[in-house]
Amino acid sequence: MTRKAPTDRRRGREREPLSITLSVTVRTGPEPADRHELMRDRELRLARNVFFYRDRIMRYFVGALWRVALASPKVYREIAPGLATMRDKRRDRTT
């Protein structure tokens, strides 16, 4: 079952999905071993605007930050204090 693309009401024509190829590499230092490739040449199809996908995008980037932190102790040392602060604030808010 195919779904029809949403119509652009201003111009009366159908919007086509945007297809992009995305690669994400994080460098945590000058050495080649300090490169962490999170995604390589992955094709993404976006049929709507970025606001529709914002929660999915944020979940991906938080997960990617965790993957890099677990692979690199240097990065983990940088983000661990901030994560502890966020956890404490959330705990205070729920009590």
C-alpha positions, 0 to 999 in steps of 0.5 A: 500500500503506497501513501500519497505525498502531502500536498503543498497547499500554497502551490497546489502540488505534491511535495516529494520526499527528500532523500539524503545520504548521511555520514557521522564521524566524531573526532575526540583527538588528533590521532586516527584512533580517536575517530569514531564513525557512528554512521556511514553513507546511510540513506535517509528519506524525509517526507515531512519537515524537521519538526516532525522528526525532532524527537527521533533526531534528538534520541539518535544524537543522545544515543550517539553521544553515549556510544562515543563516551563509552568508546573514549574515556576522554569524552566520558570524563567531559560529559559525566559531570553534566549527566550527574547534574541532570540526573540530580535535577530530575530526581529533585523534580519528581520528589 
